Amino acid sequence: KYWVIIGLSVLILISAAGMIYYQMNKISKFKQTAQSIFYDMKSLELQISKLEDLIQASASTYQASELQAKRRKLKDLEKNYDGFVKELGIYNKLTEEERVIYRMARVFGECEINMPAGFVNEVLNYVNKWKSTGRLRDGLERARANGYAPAIVKALNDNNLPPQYFFLALQESGFNERAVGPLTRFGYAKGMWQFIPMTADTYNLKIGPLFAQPVYDRIDERFNFEKATQAAARYLKYINNTDAQASGLLVMASYNW
């Protein structure tokens, strides 16, 4: 009798272990497939961005047709990837605050499925730091008062970048178009978008005669909101399409660096 009970118990345990292994193996394969789809999406996004630049320069009908085909393929991949995210229940166990962070990471081209451990807590840590001072409130009030948001968002949209890059100017200067940064080995970073002289020159911003002094210079186009914003959007797009490989978090880190 006892041997029968023991035998049945062992069979039940083996069956349970088998089911657990099967489920874990299934989830692992789901994750691998979803990640593969995600990075195919990233590759396509880069191809689309480069094609858009080529079409703008040459107005090729063939390239326009190729662009439309790639956009359709990207939409299909996105739909497929979203299906895997839903199936894996990535968002189910998150708080609403955590869901917002995951969604913003996705906007900037990051994969929710392999989000690093501690990422959410680190983001929340910085959210609390921003809340602890008046810098966030003052910067946003300055942007509203001067009507900066529509012009910045338009420049970003024109370069097929997420409009949330708007907040990069908050980090750089608090939306102060007359900001002057500390002295670096590359000179002073100036203006709302904190261009150093070398990068400003690359993006056709005229450097003023007071470039070596930590002061405002009305001739220096880094202090010209419209021109500097257009230059910043083009620079962000360049970083996105080259070193950062469509990773928005790397774009922002690279811009600041």
LOSE-345575 format. One record per residue (C-alpha): residue in one letter; x, y, z. Coordinates in nm, 3 decimals, padded with zeros to 5 digits, always signed. Layout:
% LOSE-345575
<tidren><rest>A</rest><x>X</x><y>Y</y><z>Z</z></tidren>
...
//
This chain:
% LOSE-345575
<tidren><rest>K</rest><x>+00.000</x><y>+00.000</y><z>+00.000</z></tidren>
<tidren><rest>Y</rest><x>+00.274</x><y>+00.243</y><z>+00.098</z></tidren>
<tidren><rest>W</rest><x>+00.475</x><y>+00.161</y><z>-00.215</z></tidren>
<tidren><rest>V</rest><x>+00.168</x><y>+00.241</y><z>-00.427</z></tidren>
<tidren><rest>I</rest><x>+00.125</x><y>+00.577</y><z>-00.248</z></tidren>
<tidren><rest>I</rest><x>+00.495</x><y>+00.655</y><z>-00.286</z></tidren>
<tidren><rest>G</rest><x>+00.488</x><y>+00.555</y><z>-00.655</z></tidren>
<tidren><rest>L</rest><x>+00.186</x><y>+00.775</y><z>-00.727</z></tidren>
<tidren><rest>S</rest><x>+00.347</x><y>+01.068</y><z>-00.542</z></tidren>
<tidren><rest>V</rest><x>+00.664</x><y>+01.032</y><z>-00.746</z></tidren>
<tidren><rest>L</rest><x>+00.463</x><y>+01.019</y><z>-01.069</z></tidren>
<tidren><rest>I</rest><x>+00.272</x><y>+01.334</y><z>-00.970</z></tidren>
<tidren><rest>L</rest><x>+00.598</x><y>+01.515</y><z>-00.884</z></tidren>
<tidren><rest>I</rest><x>+00.759</x><y>+01.407</y><z>-01.212</z></tidren>
<tidren><rest>S</rest><x>+00.450</x><y>+01.523</y><z>-01.406</z></tidren>
<tidren><rest>A</rest><x>+00.449</x><y>+01.857</y><z>-01.223</z></tidren>
<tidren><rest>A</rest><x>+00.821</x><y>+01.905</y><z>-01.284</z></tidren>
<tidren><rest>G</rest><x>+00.769</x><y>+01.818</y><z>-01.650</z></tidren>
<tidren><rest>M</rest><x>+00.490</x><y>+02.075</y><z>-01.683</z></tidren>
<tidren><rest>I</rest><x>+00.702</x><y>+02.341</y><z>-01.512</z></tidren>
<tidren><rest>Y</rest><x>+00.995</x><y>+02.263</y><z>-01.741</z></tidren>
<tidren><rest>Y</rest><x>+00.766</x><y>+02.274</y><z>-02.045</z></tidren>
<tidren><rest>Q</rest><x>+00.620</x><y>+02.611</y><z>-01.943</z></tidren>
<tidren><rest>M</rest><x>+00.962</x><y>+02.760</y><z>-01.865</z></tidren>
<tidren><rest>N</rest><x>+01.100</x><y>+02.633</y><z>-02.195</z></tidren>
<tidren><rest>K</rest><x>+00.798</x><y>+02.778</y><z>-02.378</z></tidren>
<tidren><rest>I</rest><x>+00.842</x><y>+03.117</y><z>-02.207</z></tidren>
<tidren><rest>S</rest><x>+01.215</x><y>+03.115</y><z>-02.285</z></tidren>
<tidren><rest>K</rest><x>+01.145</x><y>+03.045</y><z>-02.654</z></tidren>
<tidren><rest>F</rest><x>+00.876</x><y>+03.315</y><z>-02.658</z></tidren>
<tidren><rest>K</rest><x>+01.122</x><y>+03.567</y><z>-02.515</z></tidren>
<tidren><rest>Q</rest><x>+01.394</x><y>+03.472</y><z>-02.764</z></tidren>
<tidren><rest>T</rest><x>+01.152</x><y>+03.500</y><z>-03.056</z></tidren>
<tidren><rest>A</rest><x>+01.014</x><y>+03.833</y><z>-02.932</z></tidren>
<tidren><rest>Q</rest><x>+01.362</x><y>+03.978</y><z>-02.883</z></tidren>
<tidren><rest>S</rest><x>+01.461</x><y>+03.864</y><z>-03.231</z></tidren>
<tidren><rest>I</rest><x>+01.152</x><y>+04.039</y><z>-03.374</z></tidren>
<tidren><rest>F</rest><x>+01.229</x><y>+04.350</y><z>-03.173</z></tidren>
<tidren><rest>Y</rest><x>+01.582</x><y>+04.383</y><z>-03.308</z></tidren>
<tidren><rest>D</rest><x>+01.453</x><y>+04.320</y><z>-03.660</z></tidren>
<tidren><rest>M</rest><x>+01.225</x><y>+04.619</y><z>-03.595</z></tidren>
<tidren><rest>K</rest><x>+01.524</x><y>+04.829</y><z>-03.487</z></tidren>
<tidren><rest>S</rest><x>+01.714</x><y>+04.734</y><z>-03.801</z></tidren>
<tidren><rest>L</rest><x>+01.415</x><y>+04.825</y><z>-04.018</z></tidren>
<tidren><rest>E</rest><x>+01.373</x><y>+05.159</y><z>-03.841</z></tidren>
<tidren><rest>L</rest><x>+01.733</x><y>+05.249</y><z>-03.925</z></tidren>
<tidren><rest>Q</rest><x>+01.685</x><y>+05.145</y><z>-04.288</z></tidren>
<tidren><rest>I</rest><x>+01.365</x><y>+05.353</y><z>-04.309</z></tidren>
<tidren><rest>S</rest><x>+01.533</x><y>+05.658</y><z>-04.160</z></tidren>
<tidren><rest>K</rest><x>+01.823</x><y>+05.638</y><z>-04.406</z></tidren>
<tidren><rest>L</rest><x>+01.586</x><y>+05.582</y><z>-04.699</z></tidren>
<tidren><rest>E</rest><x>+01.388</x><y>+05.891</y><z>-04.597</z></tidren>
<tidren><rest>D</rest><x>+01.706</x><y>+06.099</y><z>-04.612</z></tidren>
<tidren><rest>L</rest><x>+01.791</x><y>+05.956</y><z>-04.956</z></tidren>
<tidren><rest>I</rest><x>+01.443</x><y>+06.028</y><z>-05.089</z></tidren>
<tidren><rest>Q</rest><x>+01.457</x><y>+06.382</y><z>-04.955</z></tidren>
<tidren><rest>A</rest><x>+01.783</x><y>+06.432</y><z>-05.143</z></tidren>
<tidren><rest>S</rest><x>+01.696</x><y>+06.257</y><z>-05.471</z></tidren>
<tidren><rest>A</rest><x>+01.314</x><y>+06.216</y><z>-05.488</z></tidren>
<tidren><rest>S</rest><x>+01.356</x><y>+05.863</y><z>-05.633</z></tidren>
<tidren><rest>T</rest><x>+01.027</x><y>+05.684</y><z>-05.716</z></tidren>
<tidren><rest>Y</rest><x>+01.185</x><y>+05.342</y><z>-05.666</z></tidren>
<tidren><rest>Q</rest><x>+01.317</x><y>+05.437</y><z>-05.323</z></tidren>
<tidren><rest>A</rest><x>+00.974</x><y>+05.578</y><z>-05.228</z></tidren>
<tidren><rest>S</rest><x>+00.813</x><y>+05.243</y><z>-05.318</z></tidren>
<tidren><rest>E</rest><x>+01.079</x><y>+05.057</y><z>-05.118</z></tidren>
<tidren><rest>L</rest><x>+01.016</x><y>+05.288</y><z>-04.823</z></tidren>
<tidren><rest>Q</rest><x>+00.642</x><y>+05.210</y><z>-04.823</z></tidren>
<tidren><rest>A</rest><x>+00.715</x><y>+04.836</y><z>-04.831</z></tidren>
<tidren><rest>K</rest><x>+00.951</x><y>+04.865</y><z>-04.535</z></tidren>
<tidren><rest>R</rest><x>+00.698</x><y>+05.069</y><z>-04.339</z></tidren>
<tidren><rest>R</rest><x>+00.433</x><y>+04.800</y><z>-04.396</z></tidren>
<tidren><rest>K</rest><x>+00.675</x><y>+04.530</y><z>-04.285</z></tidren>
<tidren><rest>L</rest><x>+00.762</x><y>+04.733</y><z>-03.973</z></tidren>
<tidren><rest>K</rest><x>+00.393</x><y>+04.761</y><z>-03.880</z></tidren>
<tidren><rest>D</rest><x>+00.354</x><y>+04.384</y><z>-03.916</z></tidren>
<tidren><rest>L</rest><x>+00.658</x><y>+04.322</y><z>-03.696</z></tidren>
<tidren><rest>E</rest><x>+00.531</x><y>+04.567</y><z>-03.434</z></tidren>
<tidren><rest>K</rest><x>+00.193</x><y>+04.392</y><z>-03.424</z></tidren>
<tidren><rest>N</rest><x>+00.366</x><y>+04.054</y><z>-03.389</z></tidren>
<tidren><rest>Y</rest><x>+00.595</x><y>+04.182</y><z>-03.114</z></tidren>
<tidren><rest>D</rest><x>+00.304</x><y>+04.338</y><z>-02.922</z></tidren>
<tidren><rest>G</rest><x>+00.131</x><y>+04.001</y><z>-02.935</z></tidren>
<tidren><rest>F</rest><x>+00.430</x><y>+03.835</y><z>-02.766</z></tidren>
<tidren><rest>V</rest><x>+00.445</x><y>+04.110</y><z>-02.501</z></tidren>
<tidren><rest>K</rest><x>+00.076</x><y>+04.052</y><z>-02.424</z></tidren>
<tidren><rest>E</rest><x>+00.118</x><y>+03.673</y><z>-02.421</z></tidren>
<tidren><rest>L</rest><x>+00.410</x><y>+03.697</y><z>-02.180</z></tidren>
<tidren><rest>G</rest><x>+00.213</x><y>+03.931</y><z>-01.952</z></tidren>
<tidren><rest>I</rest><x>+00.500</x><y>+04.178</y><z>-01.922</z></tidren>
<tidren><rest>Y</rest><x>+00.276</x><y>+04.460</y><z>-01.799</z></tidren>
<tidren><rest>N</rest><x>+00.039</x><y>+04.254</y><z>-01.584</z></tidren>
<tidren><rest>K</rest><x>+00.238</x><y>+04.257</y><z>-01.261</z></tidren>
<tidren><rest>L</rest><x>+00.357</x><y>+04.620</y><z>-01.287</z></tidren>
<tidren><rest>T</rest><x>+00.219</x><y>+04.918</y><z>-01.099</z></tidren>
<tidren><rest>E</rest><x>+00.080</x><y>+05.202</y><z>-01.311</z></tidren>
<tidren><rest>E</rest><x>+00.397</x><y>+05.406</y><z>-01.245</z></tidren>
<tidren><rest>E</rest><x>+00.613</x><y>+05.114</y><z>-01.361</z></tidren>
<tidren><rest>R</rest><x>+00.397</x><y>+05.070</y><z>-01.673</z></tidren>
<tidren><rest>V</rest><x>+00.458</x><y>+05.433</y><z>-01.768</z></tidren>
<tidren><rest>I</rest><x>+00.834</x><y>+05.380</y><z>-01.735</z></tidren>
<tidren><rest>Y</rest><x>+00.820</x><y>+05.067</y><z>-01.951</z></tidren>
<tidren><rest>R</rest><x>+00.611</x><y>+05.247</y><z>-02.213</z></tidren>
<tidren><rest>M</rest><x>+00.853</x><y>+05.541</y><z>-02.224</z></tidren>
<tidren><rest>A</rest><x>+01.147</x><y>+05.302</y><z>-02.260</z></tidren>
<tidren><rest>R</rest><x>+00.962</x><y>+05.143</y><z>-02.554</z></tidren>
<tidren><rest>V</rest><x>+00.904</x><y>+05.488</y><z>-02.710</z></tidren>
<tidren><rest>F</rest><x>+01.281</x><y>+05.539</y><z>-02.701</z></tidren>
<tidren><rest>G</rest><x>+01.339</x><y>+05.206</y><z>-02.872</z></tidren>
<tidren><rest>E</rest><x>+01.414</x><y>+04.976</y><z>-02.578</z></tidren>
<tidren><rest>C</rest><x>+01.289</x><y>+04.617</y><z>-02.548</z></tidren>
<tidren><rest>E</rest><x>+01.053</x><y>+04.559</y><z>-02.252</z></tidren>
<tidren><rest>I</rest><x>+01.123</x><y>+04.187</y><z>-02.251</z></tidren>
<tidren><rest>N</rest><x>+01.488</x><y>+04.214</y><z>-02.146</z></tidren>
<tidren><rest>M</rest><x>+01.460</x><y>+04.523</y><z>-01.925</z></tidren>
<tidren><rest>P</rest><x>+01.762</x><y>+04.522</y><z>-01.689</z></tidren>
<tidren><rest>A</rest><x>+01.707</x><y>+04.444</y><z>-01.322</z></tidren>
<tidren><rest>G</rest><x>+01.694</x><y>+04.764</y><z>-01.120</z></tidren>
<tidren><rest>F</rest><x>+01.613</x><y>+04.984</y><z>-01.421</z></tidren>
<tidren><rest>V</rest><x>+01.270</x><y>+05.090</y><z>-01.291</z></tidren>
<tidren><rest>N</rest><x>+01.402</x><y>+05.168</y><z>-00.942</z></tidren>
<tidren><rest>E</rest><x>+01.683</x><y>+05.379</y><z>-01.087</z></tidren>
<tidren><rest>V</rest><x>+01.435</x><y>+05.575</y><z>-01.301</z></tidren>
<tidren><rest>L</rest><x>+01.207</x><y>+05.632</y><z>-01.000</z></tidren>
<tidren><rest>N</rest><x>+01.510</x><y>+05.749</y><z>-00.803</z></tidren>
<tidren><rest>Y</rest><x>+01.573</x><y>+06.022</y><z>-01.062</z></tidren>
<tidren><rest>V</rest><x>+01.201</x><y>+06.107</y><z>-01.082</z></tidren>
<tidren><rest>N</rest><x>+01.211</x><y>+06.178</y><z>-00.708</z></tidren>
<tidren><rest>K</rest><x>+01.528</x><y>+06.387</y><z>-00.748</z></tidren>
<tidren><rest>W</rest><x>+01.357</x><y>+06.604</y><z>-01.010</z></tidren>
<tidren><rest>K</rest><x>+01.053</x><y>+06.642</y><z>-00.786</z></tidren>
<tidren><rest>S</rest><x>+01.267</x><y>+06.745</y><z>-00.489</z></tidren>
<tidren><rest>T</rest><x>+01.375</x><y>+07.077</y><z>-00.645</z></tidren>
<tidren><rest>G</rest><x>+01.203</x><y>+07.361</y><z>-00.832</z></tidren>
<tidren><rest>R</rest><x>+01.407</x><y>+07.298</y><z>-01.147</z></tidren>
<tidren><rest>L</rest><x>+01.140</x><y>+07.086</y><z>-01.316</z></tidren>
<tidren><rest>R</rest><x>+00.859</x><y>+07.332</y><z>-01.241</z></tidren>
<tidren><rest>D</rest><x>+01.066</x><y>+07.640</y><z>-01.334</z></tidren>
<tidren><rest>G</rest><x>+01.189</x><y>+07.485</y><z>-01.659</z></tidren>
<tidren><rest>L</rest><x>+00.842</x><y>+07.380</y><z>-01.775</z></tidren>
<tidren><rest>E</rest><x>+00.697</x><y>+07.719</y><z>-01.684</z></tidren>
<tidren><rest>R</rest><x>+00.972</x><y>+07.887</y><z>-01.887</z></tidren>
<tidren><rest>A</rest><x>+00.899</x><y>+07.660</y><z>-02.184</z></tidren>
<tidren><rest>R</rest><x>+00.525</x><y>+07.734</y><z>-02.164</z></tidren>
<tidren><rest>A</rest><x>+00.570</x><y>+08.110</y><z>-02.124</z></tidren>
<tidren><rest>N</rest><x>+00.794</x><y>+08.131</y><z>-02.431</z></tidren>
<tidren><rest>G</rest><x>+00.600</x><y>+07.883</y><z>-02.645</z></tidren>
<tidren><rest>Y</rest><x>+00.899</x><y>+07.652</y><z>-02.694</z></tidren>
<tidren><rest>A</rest><x>+00.711</x><y>+07.322</y><z>-02.701</z></tidren>
<tidren><rest>P</rest><x>+00.541</x><y>+07.345</y><z>-03.046</z></tidren>
<tidren><rest>A</rest><x>+00.864</x><y>+07.447</y><z>-03.223</z></tidren>
<tidren><rest>I</rest><x>+01.073</x><y>+07.177</y><z>-03.053</z></tidren>
<tidren><rest>V</rest><x>+00.815</x><y>+06.903</y><z>-03.116</z></tidren>
<tidren><rest>K</rest><x>+00.783</x><y>+07.006</y><z>-03.482</z></tidren>
<tidren><rest>A</rest><x>+01.162</x><y>+06.990</y><z>-03.531</z></tidren>
<tidren><rest>L</rest><x>+01.167</x><y>+06.643</y><z>-03.374</z></tidren>
<tidren><rest>N</rest><x>+00.870</x><y>+06.520</y><z>-03.581</z></tidren>
<tidren><rest>D</rest><x>+01.033</x><y>+06.652</y><z>-03.900</z></tidren>
<tidren><rest>N</rest><x>+01.329</x><y>+06.428</y><z>-03.821</z></tidren>
<tidren><rest>N</rest><x>+01.110</x><y>+06.127</y><z>-03.726</z></tidren>
<tidren><rest>L</rest><x>+01.216</x><y>+06.140</y><z>-03.362</z></tidren>
<tidren><rest>P</rest><x>+00.997</x><y>+06.086</y><z>-03.053</z></tidren>
<tidren><rest>P</rest><x>+00.855</x><y>+06.421</y><z>-02.933</z></tidren>
<tidren><rest>Q</rest><x>+00.959</x><y>+06.325</y><z>-02.579</z></tidren>
<tidren><rest>Y</rest><x>+01.315</x><y>+06.436</y><z>-02.669</z></tidren>
<tidren><rest>F</rest><x>+01.163</x><y>+06.776</y><z>-02.585</z></tidren>
<tidren><rest>F</rest><x>+01.270</x><y>+06.709</y><z>-02.225</z></tidren>
<tidren><rest>L</rest><x>+01.635</x><y>+06.680</y><z>-02.323</z></tidren>
<tidren><rest>A</rest><x>+01.644</x><y>+07.061</y><z>-02.331</z></tidren>
<tidren><rest>L</rest><x>+01.513</x><y>+07.056</y><z>-01.973</z></tidren>
<tidren><rest>Q</rest><x>+01.811</x><y>+06.844</y><z>-01.867</z></tidren>
<tidren><rest>E</rest><x>+02.060</x><y>+07.051</y><z>-02.068</z></tidren>
<tidren><rest>S</rest><x>+01.954</x><y>+07.404</y><z>-01.977</z></tidren>
<tidren><rest>G</rest><x>+01.615</x><y>+07.415</y><z>-01.806</z></tidren>
<tidren><rest>F</rest><x>+01.483</x><y>+07.565</y><z>-02.135</z></tidren>
<tidren><rest>N</rest><x>+01.704</x><y>+07.868</y><z>-02.089</z></tidren>
<tidren><rest>E</rest><x>+01.814</x><y>+07.984</y><z>-02.435</z></tidren>
<tidren><rest>R</rest><x>+02.085</x><y>+08.205</y><z>-02.281</z></tidren>
<tidren><rest>A</rest><x>+02.240</x><y>+07.926</y><z>-02.071</z></tidren>
<tidren><rest>V</rest><x>+02.620</x><y>+07.897</y><z>-02.052</z></tidren>
<tidren><rest>G</rest><x>+02.767</x><y>+07.570</y><z>-01.926</z></tidren>
<tidren><rest>P</rest><x>+03.092</x><y>+07.517</y><z>-01.733</z></tidren>
<tidren><rest>L</rest><x>+03.425</x><y>+07.526</y><z>-01.916</z></tidren>
<tidren><rest>T</rest><x>+03.525</x><y>+07.196</y><z>-02.076</z></tidren>
<tidren><rest>R</rest><x>+03.831</x><y>+07.096</y><z>-02.279</z></tidren>
<tidren><rest>F</rest><x>+03.613</x><y>+07.160</y><z>-02.585</z></tidren>
<tidren><rest>G</rest><x>+03.520</x><y>+07.512</y><z>-02.478</z></tidren>
<tidren><rest>Y</rest><x>+03.195</x><y>+07.648</y><z>-02.334</z></tidren>
<tidren><rest>A</rest><x>+02.864</x><y>+07.478</y><z>-02.414</z></tidren>
<tidren><rest>K</rest><x>+02.607</x><y>+07.748</y><z>-02.484</z></tidren>
<tidren><rest>G</rest><x>+02.239</x><y>+07.798</y><z>-02.552</z></tidren>
<tidren><rest>M</rest><x>+01.931</x><y>+07.594</y><z>-02.471</z></tidren>
<tidren><rest>W</rest><x>+02.078</x><y>+07.284</y><z>-02.638</z></tidren>
<tidren><rest>Q</rest><x>+02.428</x><y>+07.335</y><z>-02.494</z></tidren>
<tidren><rest>F</rest><x>+02.631</x><y>+07.303</y><z>-02.813</z></tidren>
<tidren><rest>I</rest><x>+03.009</x><y>+07.313</y><z>-02.781</z></tidren>
<tidren><rest>P</rest><x>+03.179</x><y>+07.518</y><z>-03.057</z></tidren>
<tidren><rest>M</rest><x>+03.294</x><y>+07.217</y><z>-03.260</z></tidren>
<tidren><rest>T</rest><x>+02.952</x><y>+07.050</y><z>-03.279</z></tidren>
<tidren><rest>A</rest><x>+02.777</x><y>+07.383</y><z>-03.339</z></tidren>
<tidren><rest>D</rest><x>+03.006</x><y>+07.447</y><z>-03.636</z></tidren>
<tidren><rest>T</rest><x>+02.931</x><y>+07.098</y><z>-03.775</z></tidren>
<tidren><rest>Y</rest><x>+02.559</x><y>+07.182</y><z>-03.773</z></tidren>
<tidren><rest>N</rest><x>+02.605</x><y>+07.527</y><z>-03.931</z></tidren>
<tidren><rest>L</rest><x>+02.557</x><y>+07.738</y><z>-03.622</z></tidren>
<tidren><rest>K</rest><x>+02.764</x><y>+08.056</y><z>-03.636</z></tidren>
<tidren><rest>I</rest><x>+03.000</x><y>+08.092</y><z>-03.338</z></tidren>
<tidren><rest>G</rest><x>+03.019</x><y>+08.442</y><z>-03.187</z></tidren>
<tidren><rest>P</rest><x>+03.335</x><y>+08.639</y><z>-03.103</z></tidren>
<tidren><rest>L</rest><x>+03.282</x><y>+08.580</y><z>-02.729</z></tidren>
<tidren><rest>F</rest><x>+03.302</x><y>+08.201</y><z>-02.763</z></tidren>
<tidren><rest>A</rest><x>+03.595</x><y>+08.182</y><z>-02.519</z></tidren>
<tidren><rest>Q</rest><x>+03.409</x><y>+08.372</y><z>-02.247</z></tidren>
<tidren><rest>P</rest><x>+03.128</x><y>+08.239</y><z>-02.022</z></tidren>
<tidren><rest>V</rest><x>+02.883</x><y>+08.508</y><z>-02.133</z></tidren>
<tidren><rest>Y</rest><x>+02.580</x><y>+08.556</y><z>-02.358</z></tidren>
<tidren><rest>D</rest><x>+02.663</x><y>+08.669</y><z>-02.713</z></tidren>
<tidren><rest>R</rest><x>+02.375</x><y>+08.780</y><z>-02.936</z></tidren>
<tidren><rest>I</rest><x>+02.585</x><y>+08.704</y><z>-03.249</z></tidren>
<tidren><rest>D</rest><x>+02.642</x><y>+08.344</y><z>-03.143</z></tidren>
<tidren><rest>E</rest><x>+02.369</x><y>+08.133</y><z>-03.307</z></tidren>
<tidren><rest>R</rest><x>+02.381</x><y>+07.876</y><z>-03.029</z></tidren>
<tidren><rest>F</rest><x>+02.167</x><y>+08.130</y><z>-02.842</z></tidren>
<tidren><rest>N</rest><x>+01.921</x><y>+08.148</y><z>-03.132</z></tidren>
<tidren><rest>F</rest><x>+01.636</x><y>+07.921</y><z>-03.021</z></tidren>
<tidren><rest>E</rest><x>+01.500</x><y>+07.838</y><z>-03.368</z></tidren>
<tidren><rest>K</rest><x>+01.835</x><y>+07.764</y><z>-03.533</z></tidren>
<tidren><rest>A</rest><x>+01.975</x><y>+07.575</y><z>-03.233</z></tidren>
<tidren><rest>T</rest><x>+01.659</x><y>+07.363</y><z>-03.208</z></tidren>
<tidren><rest>Q</rest><x>+01.681</x><y>+07.265</y><z>-03.575</z></tidren>
<tidren><rest>A</rest><x>+02.049</x><y>+07.179</y><z>-03.528</z></tidren>
<tidren><rest>A</rest><x>+01.975</x><y>+06.975</y><z>-03.213</z></tidren>
<tidren><rest>A</rest><x>+01.708</x><y>+06.769</y><z>-03.394</z></tidren>
<tidren><rest>R</rest><x>+01.946</x><y>+06.693</y><z>-03.683</z></tidren>
<tidren><rest>Y</rest><x>+02.223</x><y>+06.602</y><z>-03.438</z></tidren>
<tidren><rest>L</rest><x>+01.992</x><y>+06.370</y><z>-03.244</z></tidren>
<tidren><rest>K</rest><x>+01.887</x><y>+06.200</y><z>-03.566</z></tidren>
<tidren><rest>Y</rest><x>+02.252</x><y>+06.154</y><z>-03.667</z></tidren>
<tidren><rest>I</rest><x>+02.335</x><y>+05.990</y><z>-03.332</z></tidren>
<tidren><rest>N</rest><x>+02.023</x><y>+05.772</y><z>-03.357</z></tidren>
<tidren><rest>N</rest><x>+02.119</x><y>+05.646</y><z>-03.704</z></tidren>
<tidren><rest>T</rest><x>+02.487</x><y>+05.584</y><z>-03.629</z></tidren>
<tidren><rest>D</rest><x>+02.649</x><y>+05.514</y><z>-03.289</z></tidren>
<tidren><rest>A</rest><x>+02.329</x><y>+05.465</y><z>-03.088</z></tidren>
<tidren><rest>Q</rest><x>+02.171</x><y>+05.225</y><z>-03.343</z></tidren>
<tidren><rest>A</rest><x>+01.815</x><y>+05.349</y><z>-03.274</z></tidren>
<tidren><rest>S</rest><x>+01.846</x><y>+05.315</y><z>-02.895</z></tidren>
<tidren><rest>G</rest><x>+01.687</x><y>+05.630</y><z>-02.754</z></tidren>
<tidren><rest>L</rest><x>+01.857</x><y>+05.593</y><z>-02.416</z></tidren>
<tidren><rest>L</rest><x>+02.196</x><y>+05.574</y><z>-02.590</z></tidren>
<tidren><rest>V</rest><x>+02.100</x><y>+05.875</y><z>-02.803</z></tidren>
<tidren><rest>M</rest><x>+02.047</x><y>+06.085</y><z>-02.492</z></tidren>
<tidren><rest>A</rest><x>+02.359</x><y>+05.956</y><z>-02.320</z></tidren>
<tidren><rest>S</rest><x>+02.563</x><y>+06.021</y><z>-02.637</z></tidren>
<tidren><rest>Y</rest><x>+02.417</x><y>+06.372</y><z>-02.678</z></tidren>
<tidren><rest>N</rest><x>+02.513</x><y>+06.462</y><z>-02.324</z></tidren>
<tidren><rest>W</rest><x>+02.857</x><y>+06.303</y><z>-02.359</z></tidren>
//
